[in-house]
């Protein structure tokens, strides 16, 4: 993935971001879309995983494997069931 400079980021249209009003989480390329999902899934970051997932799903469809089949509603990473100790 090429580095996104400030000049190049400012040239991107608002539709290339998951949050167009504040221009956060660029999703103009497939690699940046995956990165936006990873960043939104981290605790303590601004932005909702489901919002970013829906934006990625709308733009890239089935090409991003981490987004669920219906409107980007896949459970967040790390929410797996724990095995019960015996």
MDAnalysis code that builds the backbone (N, CA, C; Angstrom):
import MDAnalysis as mda
import numpy as np

u = mda.Universe.empty(258, n_residues=86, atom_resindex=np.repeat(np.arange(86), 3), trajectory=True)
u.add_TopologyAttr("name", ["N", "CA", "C"] * 86)
u.add_TopologyAttr("resid", np.arange(1, 87))
u.add_TopologyAttr("resname", ["UNK", "UNK", "UNK", "UNK", "UNK", "UNK", "UNK", "UNK", "UNK", "UNK", "UNK", "UNK", "UNK", "UNK", "UNK", "UNK", "UNK", "UNK", "UNK", "UNK", "UNK", "UNK", "UNK", "UNK", "UNK", "UNK", "UNK", "UNK", "UNK", "UNK", "UNK", "UNK", "UNK", "UNK", "UNK", "UNK", "UNK", "UNK", "UNK", "UNK", "UNK", "UNK", "UNK", "UNK", "UNK", "UNK", "UNK", "UNK", "UNK", "UNK", "UNK", "UNK", "UNK", "UNK", "UNK", "UNK", "UNK", "UNK", "UNK", "UNK", "UNK", "UNK", "UNK", "UNK", "UNK", "UNK", "UNK", "UNK", "UNK", "UNK", "UNK", "UNK", "UNK", "UNK", "UNK", "UNK", "UNK", "UNK", "UNK", "UNK", "UNK", "UNK", "UNK", "UNK", "UNK", "UNK"])
u.atoms.positions = np.array([
    [0.841, -1.163, 0.000],
    [0.000, 0.000, 0.000],
    [0.890, 1.231, 0.000],
    [0.599, 2.118, -0.897],
    [1.366, 3.357, -0.993],
    [1.016, 4.283, 0.170],
    [1.984, 5.065, 0.568],
    [1.766, 6.017, 1.647],
    [0.798, 7.101, 1.198],
    [-0.135, 7.431, 2.065],
    [-1.111, 8.465, 1.764],
    [-0.610, 9.772, 2.350],
    [-0.137, 10.637, 1.482],
    [0.375, 11.926, 1.929],
    [-0.784, 12.878, 2.200],
    [-0.498, 13.964, 2.871],
    [-1.519, 14.965, 3.173],
    [-2.087, 15.555, 1.886],
    [-1.229, 15.803, 0.932],
    [-1.675, 16.374, -0.337],
    [-2.636, 15.420, -1.049],
    [-2.269, 14.150, -1.100],
    [-3.111, 13.145, -1.772],
    [-4.422, 12.930, -1.004],
    [-4.361, 12.942, 0.337],
    [-5.561, 12.763, 1.147],
    [-6.540, 13.917, 0.929],
    [-6.029, 15.135, 0.825],
    [-6.887, 16.294, 0.592],
    [-7.516, 16.282, -0.799],
    [-6.884, 15.589, -1.741],
    [-7.418, 15.506, -3.096],
    [-8.505, 14.448, -3.239],
    [-8.612, 13.542, -2.265],
    [-9.624, 12.488, -2.341],
    [-11.023, 13.090, -2.176],
    [-11.998, 12.550, -2.891],
    [-13.370, 13.038, -2.699],
    [-13.927, 12.536, -1.362],
    [-14.943, 13.190, -0.874],
    [-15.532, 12.790, 0.404],
    [-16.091, 11.370, 0.369],
    [-16.478, 10.907, -0.802],
    [-17.027, 9.557, -0.921],
    [-15.974, 8.477, -0.702],
    [-14.713, 8.854, -0.626],
    [-13.636, 7.887, -0.413],
    [-13.363, 7.641, 1.068],
    [-14.211, 8.159, 1.944],
    [-14.035, 8.000, 3.381],
    [-15.254, 7.330, 3.987],
    [-15.043, 6.588, 5.069],
    [-16.160, 5.955, 5.769],
    [-16.995, 7.005, 6.494],
    [-16.345, 8.042, 6.999],
    [-17.021, 9.189, 7.613],
    [-16.750, 10.408, 6.728],
    [-17.606, 10.668, 5.727],
    [-17.315, 11.747, 4.773],
    [-17.319, 13.144, 5.379],
    [-18.138, 13.388, 6.390],
    [-18.218, 14.742, 6.958],
    [-16.910, 15.141, 7.640],
    [-16.288, 14.189, 8.348],
    [-15.040, 14.489, 9.053],
    [-13.817, 13.944, 8.326],
    [-14.054, 13.240, 7.195],
    [-12.983, 12.691, 6.360],
    [-12.053, 11.768, 7.142],
    [-12.663, 10.827, 7.858],
    [-11.887, 9.830, 8.605],
    [-12.049, 8.460, 7.962],
    [-11.064, 7.608, 8.150],
    [-11.043, 6.236, 7.640],
    [-11.158, 6.194, 6.115],
    [-10.072, 6.483, 5.396],
    [-10.128, 6.412, 3.934],
    [-10.333, 4.972, 3.470],
    [-11.220, 4.790, 2.505],
    [-11.514, 3.466, 1.964],
    [-11.438, 3.486, 0.437],
    [-10.534, 4.304, -0.105],
    [-10.436, 4.445, -1.560],
    [-9.799, 3.238, -2.228],
    [-8.959, 2.494, -1.535],
    [-8.386, 1.269, -2.087],
    [-8.792, 0.102, -1.197],
    [-8.634, -1.091, -1.719],
    [-9.001, -2.289, -0.965],
    [-8.142, -2.448, 0.290],
    [-6.872, -2.142, 0.175],
    [-5.972, -2.249, 1.334],
    [-6.344, -1.234, 2.420],
    [-6.707, -0.040, 2.009],
    [-7.102, 0.979, 2.999],
    [-8.448, 0.647, 3.621],
    [-9.319, -0.013, 2.871],
    [-10.602, -0.445, 3.422],
    [-10.386, -1.494, 4.513],
    [-9.492, -2.439, 4.265],
    [-9.165, -3.442, 5.290],
    [-8.531, -2.792, 6.508],
    [-7.666, -1.818, 6.269],
    [-7.015, -1.111, 7.360],
    [-8.034, -0.309, 8.175],
    [-8.999, 0.305, 7.509],
    [-10.034, 1.066, 8.210],
    [-10.848, 0.146, 9.120],
    [-11.149, -1.058, 8.646],
    [-11.861, -2.020, 9.480],
    [-11.036, -2.421, 10.693],
    [-9.748, -2.635, 10.478],
    [-8.878, -3.021, 11.585],
    [-8.765, -1.907, 12.613],
    [-8.659, -0.678, 12.155],
    [-8.553, 0.460, 13.077],
    [-9.858, 0.689, 13.832],
    [-10.984, 0.544, 13.163],
    [-12.275, 0.749, 13.825],
    [-12.561, -0.343, 14.851],
    [-11.985, -1.510, 14.664],
    [-12.202, -2.610, 15.600],
    [-11.377, -2.466, 16.876],
    [-10.365, -1.627, 16.848],
    [-9.515, -1.454, 18.022],
    [-10.254, -0.672, 19.101],
    [-10.060, -1.064, 20.362],
    [-10.721, -0.317, 21.435],
    [-10.105, 1.072, 21.594],
    [-10.935, 2.028, 21.958],
    [-10.456, 3.381, 22.206],
    [-10.315, 4.253, 20.981],
    [-10.745, 3.778, 19.814],
    [-10.664, 4.608, 18.618],
    [-12.008, 5.268, 18.370],
    [-11.967, 6.396, 17.705],
    [-13.232, 7.047, 17.372],
    [-13.809, 6.349, 16.150],
    [-15.086, 6.198, 16.140],
    [-15.723, 5.528, 15.017],
    [-16.262, 4.174, 15.405],
    [-17.326, 3.802, 14.787],
    [-17.990, 2.546, 15.065],
    [-17.579, 1.503, 14.030],
    [-17.342, 0.281, 14.480],
    [-16.964, -0.788, 13.563],
    [-18.092, -1.048, 12.571],
    [-19.331, -1.067, 13.050],
    [-20.439, -1.369, 12.152],
    [-20.623, -0.275, 11.099],
    [-20.397, 0.975, 11.477],
    [-20.515, 2.072, 10.503],
    [-19.449, 1.935, 9.412],
    [-18.221, 1.680, 9.822],
    [-17.129, 1.515, 8.854],
    [-17.371, 0.268, 8.006],
    [-17.842, -0.812, 8.634],
    [-18.100, -2.051, 7.903],
    [-19.192, -1.849, 6.849],
    [-20.223, -1.095, 7.178],
    [-21.284, -0.822, 6.208],
    [-20.762, 0.004, 5.039],
    [-19.906, 0.987, 5.333],
    [-19.341, 1.819, 4.263],
    [-18.432, 0.991, 3.360],
    [-17.639, 0.111, 3.956],
    [-16.747, -0.760, 3.171],
    [-17.577, -1.726, 2.345],
    [-18.628, -2.277, 2.943],
    [-19.498, -3.209, 2.238],
    [-20.167, -2.534, 1.037],
    [-20.589, -1.290, 1.226],
    [-21.250, -0.557, 0.150],
    [-20.294, -0.295, -1.007],
    [-19.045, 0.034, -0.677],
    [-18.070, 0.383, -1.712],
    [-17.420, -0.840, -2.357],
    [-17.063, -1.850, -1.554],
    [-16.277, -2.976, -2.057],
    [-17.040, -4.297, -2.143],
    [-18.215, -4.388, -1.559],
    [-19.018, -5.613, -1.663],
    [-18.357, -6.804, -1.004],
    [-18.317, -7.924, -1.713],
    [-17.778, -9.173, -1.176],
    [-16.259, -9.273, -1.244],
    [-15.606, -8.259, -1.704],
    [-14.157, -8.345, -1.890],
    [-13.383, -8.252, -0.583],
    [-14.031, -7.802, 0.496],
    [-13.381, -7.739, 1.806],
    [-13.959, -8.858, 2.645],
    [-13.130, -9.799, 3.029],
    [-13.605, -11.013, 3.686],
    [-14.065, -10.791, 5.110],
    [-13.627, -9.728, 5.786],
    [-13.962, -9.554, 7.186],
    [-15.328, -8.939, 7.412],
    [-16.014, -8.585, 6.359],
    [-17.336, -7.982, 6.494],
    [-18.374, -9.064, 6.279],
    [-19.361, -9.107, 7.155],
    [-20.409, -10.117, 7.078],
    [-21.287, -9.980, 5.843],
    [-22.115, -10.982, 5.557],
    [-22.904, -10.992, 4.334],
    [-24.041, -9.987, 4.302],
    [-24.536, -9.523, 5.459],
    [-25.660, -8.598, 5.447],
    [-25.291, -7.280, 6.107],
    [-25.126, -6.262, 5.310],
    [-24.901, -4.896, 5.769],
    [-23.735, -4.744, 6.744],
    [-22.730, -5.565, 6.651],
    [-21.542, -5.401, 7.476],
    [-21.770, -5.646, 8.946],
    [-22.596, -6.602, 9.277],
    [-22.885, -6.859, 10.679],
    [-22.214, -8.146, 11.141],
    [-20.936, -8.148, 11.137],
    [-20.167, -9.277, 11.635],
    [-19.705, -8.931, 13.035],
    [-19.646, -9.924, 13.891],
    [-19.208, -9.621, 15.254],
    [-17.769, -9.132, 15.227],
    [-17.441, -8.316, 16.192],
    [-16.115, -7.729, 16.246],
    [-15.069, -8.809, 16.499],
    [-13.849, -8.608, 16.031],
    [-12.788, -9.569, 16.305],
    [-12.547, -9.675, 17.805],
    [-12.229, -10.870, 18.255],
    [-11.939, -11.088, 19.664],
    [-13.166, -11.412, 20.492],
    [-14.326, -11.494, 19.872],
    [-15.551, -11.819, 20.602],
    [-15.883, -13.303, 20.437],
    [-14.924, -14.143, 20.648],
    [-15.147, -15.574, 20.510],
    [-15.578, -16.162, 21.836],
    [-16.262, -17.273, 21.751],
    [-16.676, -17.946, 22.967],
    [-15.495, -18.582, 23.657],
    [-15.472, -18.463, 24.945],
    [-14.404, -19.112, 25.701],
    [-14.819, -20.521, 26.055],
    [-13.852, -21.378, 26.094],
    [-14.118, -22.731, 26.539],
    [-14.275, -22.748, 28.044],
    [-15.227, -23.476, 28.484],
    [-15.455, -23.561, 29.920],
    [-14.472, -24.547, 30.525],
    [-13.809, -24.153, 31.605],
    [-12.872, -25.054, 32.265],
    [-13.627, -26.060, 33.082],
    [-13.123, -27.270, 33.100],
    [-13.758, -28.337, 33.879],
    [-13.013, -28.641, 35.130],
])
